[in-house]
Each structure stands twice: as structure tokens, then as C-alpha cells.
Amino acid sequence: MKQVIIATKNRGKATEFKDFFAVYGIEAVSLLDLKRDIPDVEETGITFEENAVLKAEEIAARLSSPVLADDSGLMVDALNGRPGVYSARYAGEPKDDQANIDKLLGELRTVPEAERTARFVSVIAIAIPGEKTIIRKGYCEGSIAFSQTGENGFGYDPIFIPEHYIKTMAQLSKDEKNRISHRKNAIALLEESIKTIAGRGSE
């Protein structure tokens, strides 16, 4: 098995996963790459785990193919873990990264630097028809900046400063981000499963 479908229409997220899986000789194909339209799966879960599994299993069943789904978001300690599972739509519909950033910075306007701790969370589910769904969780610890900086990345990257860095995620190169990101950390926990999937291509 040399291909896995990534259950996302987010170009930035799709690119990250393609880079990660290329190391293992697996082609990652996003929903944007498919010639057929795949309706969005309603994210009715109240946790990252529930939403990741919902997306992976439903699309795997539709396509009869291995599917990876990621549900990820930003958790800010001063906001009791918000925006959490609502990260992508924090400022409402339609999804708008800039509106989400503006809302978050507004809510943290009076919060001092020492109390702006936060983390990116990524829960990855790989659903393979006829097999038990694999679930792994990765984190990237850091803090929220007072203003946005940087042109790289997407989502909350311009206001998230990774632990041990003085730059935002959006100021890092793609390679730098991929070494420390929450998705990279979740993928690392999937390594043995990924090797197994890749090995099936030679059977």
C-alpha cells in the first residue's frame, strides 16, 4: 500500500502531510487531488479524537481506501483551553484565519506574557477498511504573541511562538516548522504503523 488519502481540503495541512509521508515512500493524496467531490464530514465530536475518527472512518468507508484524518487546534491556558476543537471557526462562519487571530488577540489583550502559554494539538486517525482505526496525539508547546508576525504557514501560526523560540511559527522555514510541529510529533508516534503500511506495497 503506497498511498494514503488525507481527509483535508486545507492546502497548507495537505502539503505538510505530503512532506511527512514522502520520507516513508508513501504518496499522500488530499481530497483536493481527487477527481470526485467528497462532501465534508460534519464534525459533531466534542474532542479532537472524536472528530479525527469520524472523518477518517467515514471517508475510508466511502472510498474503500486507507484514509488519514487530522483534527487539530490551538489550546490557550488563559482561555481555559479555547479555542480548542472550534479553532478553525473561532470567529464564526465562514472559516477566516485573520478573523480568528483578531478575536484571540482581543481576548488576550490584557493577559501578561507569563500567562500566555498555549499549545497546538494534533490528533491523527488512520482508518483502513476492515482494520482497527489507529489514533495518535501530538503537541507543540509555546505561547501567544502580542501581535502577528511572519508570512509562512497558516491558521494561528503568525501568533504562536514555539517553546525555546523567539520567533512565531509563521517566521520559521517549512523545514523548521516540520521538525517541531504538533503534526510532526503525532506522525512520529505513528512511525511503526506507517512502516507497516508502506511495507504492504512489496507484498
C-alpha positions as CSV (number, residue, x, y, z in Angstrom):
1,M,0.0,0.0,0.0
2,K,1.8,3.1,-1.2
3,Q,-0.9,5.7,-1.0
4,V,-2.9,7.2,1.8
5,I,-5.7,9.7,1.4
6,I,-5.5,12.8,3.6
7,A,-9.0,13.9,4.6
8,T,-8.5,17.6,4.2
9,K,-9.2,20.4,1.8
10,N,-6.7,22.7,3.6
11,R,-3.8,23.2,1.2
12,G,-1.3,24.0,4.0
13,K,-2.2,21.0,6.0
14,A,-2.1,18.7,2.9
15,T,1.4,20.0,2.0
16,E,2.7,19.2,5.5
17,F,1.4,15.6,5.4
18,K,2.7,15.1,1.9
19,D,6.2,16.1,3.1
20,F,6.0,13.8,6.2
21,F,4.8,10.7,4.3
22,A,7.3,11.2,1.4
23,V,10.0,10.1,3.8
24,Y,8.4,6.7,4.1
25,G,7.8,6.3,0.4
26,I,4.1,6.8,0.7
27,E,2.2,9.2,-1.6
28,A,-0.2,11.3,0.4
29,V,-3.2,12.5,-1.7
30,S,-5.5,15.1,-0.3
31,L,-9.2,15.5,-1.1
32,L,-8.2,18.4,-3.3
33,D,-6.3,15.9,-5.5
34,L,-9.2,13.6,-6.1
35,K,-11.2,13.9,-9.3
36,R,-14.5,13.3,-7.4
37,D,-16.1,15.7,-4.9
38,I,-16.1,14.4,-1.4
39,P,-18.6,16.1,0.9
40,D,-17.3,17.4,4.2
41,V,-17.9,15.2,7.2
42,E,-19.8,17.0,9.9
43,E,-17.5,17.4,12.9
44,T,-20.0,16.6,15.7
45,G,-17.5,15.4,18.2
46,I,-16.6,17.3,21.3
47,T,-12.9,16.2,21.3
48,F,-10.1,16.2,18.8
49,E,-10.1,12.4,19.0
50,E,-13.8,12.0,18.2
51,N,-13.6,14.4,15.2
52,A,-10.5,12.8,13.7
53,V,-12.0,9.3,13.9
54,L,-15.3,10.5,12.5
55,K,-13.6,11.9,9.4
56,A,-11.2,9.1,8.8
57,E,-13.7,6.3,9.2
58,E,-16.5,7.9,7.1
59,I,-14.3,8.8,4.2
60,A,-12.5,5.4,4.3
61,A,-15.8,3.7,4.0
62,R,-16.9,5.9,1.1
63,L,-13.6,5.4,-0.8
64,S,-12.7,1.8,0.3
65,S,-9.2,3.1,0.9
66,P,-6.9,4.0,3.8
67,V,-7.6,7.5,5.0
68,L,-5.8,9.7,7.4
69,A,-7.7,12.4,9.2
70,D,-6.3,15.0,11.5
71,D,-8.3,17.2,13.9
72,S,-6.1,19.9,15.3
73,G,-6.3,23.2,17.0
74,L,-4.9,25.7,19.5
75,M,-5.5,25.4,23.2
76,V,-4.8,28.6,25.3
77,D,-4.4,28.2,29.0
78,A,-5.7,31.6,29.9
79,L,-8.9,30.9,27.9
80,N,-9.5,27.5,29.7
81,G,-8.3,25.6,26.6
82,R,-10.2,27.7,24.0
83,P,-10.5,27.8,21.0
84,G,-9.8,24.0,21.1
85,V,-12.0,22.0,18.7
86,Y,-13.5,25.2,17.5
87,S,-10.2,26.7,16.3
88,A,-10.9,26.8,12.6
89,R,-14.3,28.6,13.1
90,Y,-13.5,30.5,16.3
91,A,-14.7,33.8,14.9
92,G,-17.7,32.1,13.2
93,E,-18.6,31.0,9.7
94,P,-17.1,31.1,7.1
95,K,-13.7,30.0,8.2
96,D,-11.4,33.0,8.3
97,D,-7.8,32.8,9.7
98,Q,-7.4,36.5,10.2
99,A,-10.8,36.9,12.0
100,N,-9.8,34.0,14.3
101,I,-6.4,35.7,15.1
102,D,-8.1,39.0,15.7
103,K,-10.6,37.5,18.1
104,L,-8.0,35.6,20.0
105,L,-5.6,38.5,20.4
106,G,-8.5,40.7,21.5
107,E,-9.4,38.2,24.2
108,L,-5.8,38.1,25.4
109,R,-5.3,41.8,25.2
110,T,-4.7,42.3,29.0
111,V,-3.1,38.9,29.7
112,P,0.6,39.3,30.6
113,E,3.4,37.4,28.8
114,A,3.9,34.9,31.6
115,E,0.3,33.8,31.4
116,R,0.0,33.4,27.6
117,T,1.1,29.8,27.5
118,A,-0.6,27.6,24.8
119,R,-0.1,24.5,22.7
120,F,-1.0,23.2,19.3
121,V,-2.7,19.8,19.4
122,S,-3.0,17.3,16.6
123,V,-4.9,14.0,16.8
124,I,-4.3,11.8,13.8
125,A,-6.6,8.8,13.0
126,I,-5.8,6.4,10.2
127,A,-8.8,4.3,9.1
128,I,-8.0,1.2,7.0
129,P,-11.1,-0.7,5.8
130,G,-11.5,-3.9,7.8
131,E,-9.0,-2.9,10.5
132,K,-9.0,-1.1,13.8
133,T,-8.5,2.7,13.5
134,I,-5.1,3.9,14.7
135,I,-5.1,7.1,16.8
136,R,-2.1,9.2,17.9
137,K,-1.8,12.6,19.5
138,G,1.0,15.2,19.2
139,Y,1.7,18.5,20.8
140,C,3.7,21.7,20.2
141,E,4.1,23.8,23.3
142,G,4.5,27.5,23.2
143,S,2.9,30.9,23.9
144,I,0.8,33.5,22.2
145,A,2.5,36.7,20.9
146,F,1.0,40.1,21.4
147,S,0.8,40.7,17.6
148,Q,1.1,38.7,14.5
149,T,4.4,38.3,12.6
150,G,5.5,36.2,9.7
151,E,4.2,35.2,6.3
152,N,4.7,31.4,6.3
153,G,2.3,28.7,7.5
154,F,-1.4,29.2,8.1
155,G,-4.1,29.4,10.8
156,Y,-2.7,30.7,14.1
157,D,1.0,30.3,13.0
158,P,1.6,34.1,12.9
159,I,0.8,34.5,16.7
160,F,2.2,31.2,18.1
161,I,5.7,31.2,19.4
162,P,7.0,27.7,19.9
163,E,8.8,26.8,23.1
164,H,12.5,27.6,23.0
165,Y,12.0,30.0,20.1
166,I,11.7,33.8,19.9
167,K,10.0,33.8,16.5
168,T,6.5,32.8,15.6
169,M,5.7,29.7,13.7
170,A,5.0,31.8,10.7
171,Q,8.6,33.1,10.7
172,L,10.1,29.6,10.6
173,S,11.0,27.9,7.3
174,K,8.9,24.9,6.2
175,D,11.7,22.6,7.3
176,E,12.0,24.2,10.7
177,K,8.3,24.0,11.3
178,N,8.0,20.4,10.2
179,R,10.7,19.4,12.7
180,I,8.8,20.7,15.7
181,S,5.1,20.9,14.8
182,H,2.3,19.1,16.5
183,R,1.6,17.1,13.3
184,K,5.2,16.0,13.1
185,N,5.1,14.8,16.7
186,A,1.9,12.9,16.1
187,I,3.3,11.4,12.9
188,A,6.4,10.3,14.9
189,L,4.2,8.3,17.2
190,L,2.7,6.6,14.1
191,E,6.1,5.6,12.7
192,E,5.7,1.9,13.2
193,S,2.2,1.9,11.7
194,I,3.4,3.9,8.8
195,K,6.3,1.5,8.1
196,T,3.8,-1.4,8.2
197,I,1.5,0.4,5.7
198,A,4.5,1.2,3.5
199,G,5.7,-2.4,3.7
200,R,2.5,-3.7,2.3
201,G,3.4,-2.3,-1.1
202,S,6.0,-5.0,-1.5
203,E,3.7,-7.9,-0.6
